[in-house]
Structure formats: structure tokens, C-alpha cells
Amino acid sequence: MLGQNLSAGEQDQLAELLKLDRFRLKMVYWDLPTPAMADVAGEYDAQLLDQGDRFGAFLTRVAFGSKGPWVGKAFRPLSHADGEGYNAFGTVDDRKALLPMDTYIDHSNIVPGNSYILDYRSKNRGPIRWLRGELRQVTANVLLGIGTFGPRARRLHKLRRVIPFVLVRSDREYLSGERVRISA
């Protein structure tokens, strides 16, 4: 169950996030602080949040569930300014590190200011390169993420899909011995 290792207060905050619609999630995201690189380490359980409508939710779940059940994301800081990560698919006990990413702090494409960025461009091929995630900190153990999928050009901004998700710190370690697979 998502958030079972959280304090009672953090469980309440997570429960509130899970109830919000996509518009309200963006408003909450606006006011959250950006975590430092060192604060985001290890594996996190993940869950998609409200996708706006049934059709959008269906498309998001089909497109991003094509590698199997999405278990979470994992992060490893490499310096105070950048890091790396992957998405975990499968089950908690038998997971694969797929869809690798570069991580760094940079300007947000969603709200003013900086966010913790998940950049898939340099480590993936195909349409997954159009995915960019951003994280802000709800609590020390809960992160609110907003992904954007679609063309990066400003003139094509209306073609982007906004994908809210939540990450909850787990006790699983980063799969450092695993070779992260580059997706086609």
C-alpha cells in the first residue's frame, strides 16, 4: 500500500493529494519547495494521480504501462548539481530498471522557479524522449511530480500531455548493480 511507512501526518497529506483533481494538483505544485539533489535518493513508490478525464487516464496508463506495472522511480545524486535515475517496472520483489533519466535542478516548465528535473532525452530513444518530469517536495518522504509528454517546442505546447504523479520514499535501495535498459 502506498505510504504505509509514512508518519500519520504524512499519510494525511498523501491522502489529500490522492483526492485532488488535476487542476488543484497544479495549484499545490506551484507553492511547494524544490528538493535538493541530496534529498532525493533511493527508490520511491509511485502512483499516477488524476489525469483530467477518463480518456486521458486510459491513454496515460496504456502508454506508460507498456513495460509492465509501474512500481516507482529511483534516484542517485552524483553531485550537488546533478544525478541519475530510472523507472522501476514489475513487482517490488522482481523489478527492472528501465527508462533511465538524468536529474538536475533547473527552471520549471510548469510553474515559475526551479524544480527537480527528470530528463529522458539523452538516455532513451523514440517517443520517450518527449517525456520530462518535474518534482517538488510535499514532505521529506513525499514528492509531487508533474510530467509533460509531447513536443518541447513552444509553438506546439498545446499538444503536450500533463501527467501528475506522486512518489513516496520506500526502503528499497537504488539498483546500482543493474544495467539500466535503454528503451526503443
C-alpha positions in Angstrom: 0.0 0.0 0.0 1.3 3.4 -1.0 2.6 5.3 2.1 2.5 2.6 4.7 5.9 3.7 6.0 4.9 7.3 6.4 4.1 9.1 9.7 0.4 9.8 10.4 0.8 13.4 9.3 2.4 12.5 6.1 -0.2 9.8 5.5 -2.9 12.5 5.9 -1.1 14.8 3.4 -0.8 11.9 0.9 -4.5 11.1 1.3 -5.3 14.7 0.5 -3.2 14.7 -2.7 -4.8 11.5 -3.8 -8.2 13.2 -3.7 -7.3 16.3 -5.7 -8.2 16.9 -9.4 -5.5 17.7 -11.9 -6.1 21.5 -11.8 -5.8 21.6 -7.9 -2.7 19.4 -8.1 -1.0 22.0 -10.3 -2.0 24.7 -7.8 -0.5 22.7 -4.9 2.6 22.1 -7.0 3.0 25.8 -7.5 3.6 26.5 -3.8 5.9 23.6 -3.0 9.7 23.9 -2.5 12.2 22.3 -4.7 14.1 19.5 -3.0 17.9 19.5 -3.1 19.7 16.8 -5.1 20.9 15.1 -1.9 17.3 14.9 -0.5 16.1 12.7 -3.4 17.9 9.3 -3.2 16.9 5.7 -3.4 13.7 4.1 -4.7 10.3 5.7 -4.4 6.9 4.0 -4.8 4.8 5.8 -7.4 1.2 6.3 -8.3 -0.5 8.3 -11.1 -2.8 10.9 -9.9 -5.9 12.5 -11.5 -5.3 12.7 -15.3 -8.2 15.0 -16.0 -10.6 12.7 -17.8 -11.3 9.1 -18.4 -9.8 9.0 -21.9 -6.6 10.8 -20.8 -6.3 8.4 -17.9 -6.7 5.4 -20.1 -4.1 6.7 -22.7 -1.6 7.5 -19.9 -2.0 4.2 -18.2 -1.8 2.2 -21.5 1.2 4.2 -22.8 3.3 4.1 -19.6 2.2 0.7 -18.6 3.6 -0.9 -21.7 6.7 -2.0 -19.9 4.6 -3.8 -17.2 3.3 -2.5 -13.9 5.0 0.8 -12.8 6.4 0.3 -9.3 8.2 3.6 -8.9 11.2 5.7 -9.7 14.7 5.7 -8.3 17.3 8.4 -7.9 21.0 8.6 -7.3 22.7 12.0 -6.7 26.1 12.2 -8.5 27.0 15.7 -7.2 25.2 18.6 -5.6 24.0 19.7 -9.1 23.1 16.5 -11.0 22.2 12.9 -10.7 20.6 9.9 -12.5 17.7 7.6 -12.1 15.3 5.1 -13.6 11.8 3.9 -13.5 11.1 0.6 -11.9 8.7 -1.8 -13.5 7.5 -5.3 -12.4 6.9 -6.1 -8.8 8.6 -4.8 -5.7 10.4 -8.1 -5.3 11.2 -8.6 -9.0 11.7 -5.2 -10.6 13.6 -4.0 -13.6 15.3 -0.6 -14.0 14.0 0.8 -17.3 13.6 4.3 -18.8 16.8 5.9 -17.4 17.0 9.6 -16.8 19.3 12.4 -16.0 18.3 14.5 -13.0 19.2 18.1 -12.1 17.7 21.3 -10.7 16.6 23.7 -13.4 13.7 26.0 -14.4 10.3 24.5 -14.3 8.2 24.3 -17.5 5.1 24.1 -15.3 5.4 27.0 -12.7 7.7 29.9 -12.0 11.0 29.0 -10.4 13.1 25.8 -10.3 12.1 22.2 -9.9 13.9 18.9 -9.6 14.0 17.8 -13.3 13.8 14.3 -14.7 15.2 14.4 -18.2 14.8 11.4 -20.5 16.3 12.9 -23.7 19.9 11.7 -23.6 19.3 8.1 -22.4 16.3 7.0 -24.4 15.2 6.6 -28.0 11.8 7.0 -29.6 8.9 8.9 -28.1 10.0 8.5 -24.5 12.5 11.3 -25.3 9.5 13.6 -25.2 8.9 12.9 -21.6 10.1 15.4 -18.9 9.3 15.1 -15.3 9.5 17.7 -12.5 9.4 17.1 -8.8 8.6 19.3 -5.8 8.6 18.3 -2.1 5.4 17.8 -0.1 7.3 16.4 2.9 10.7 14.8 3.4 9.2 11.5 2.2 6.5 12.6 -0.3 7.2 14.2 -3.7 4.6 15.6 -6.1 5.5 15.2 -9.7 4.2 16.7 -12.9 5.3 15.0 -16.1 4.9 16.5 -19.6 4.8 14.3 -22.6 4.9 15.7 -26.1 6.8 18.1 -28.3 9.1 20.6 -26.5 8.7 23.5 -29.0 6.7 26.4 -27.5 4.5 26.6 -30.6 3.4 23.0 -30.1 2.8 23.4 -26.4 -0.9 22.6 -26.7 0.0 19.1 -27.9 1.7 18.3 -24.6 0.0 16.0 -22.1 0.4 16.9 -18.4 0.8 13.8 -16.1 0.6 14.3 -12.3 2.0 11.6 -10.1 3.1 11.2 -6.5 6.3 9.5 -5.2 6.6 8.1 -1.7 10.0 7.1 -0.3 10.5 3.4 0.1 13.1 1.3 2.0 14.4 -0.2 -1.3 17.9 0.7 -2.4 18.9 2.0 -5.8 19.6 -0.9 -8.1 23.2 0.1 -8.6 24.3 -3.3 -9.9 21.6 -3.4 -12.5 22.2 -2.2 -16.0 19.5 0.3 -16.8 18.0 -0.6 -20.1 17.7 2.0 -22.8 14.2 1.9 -24.3 13.5 1.9 -28.0 
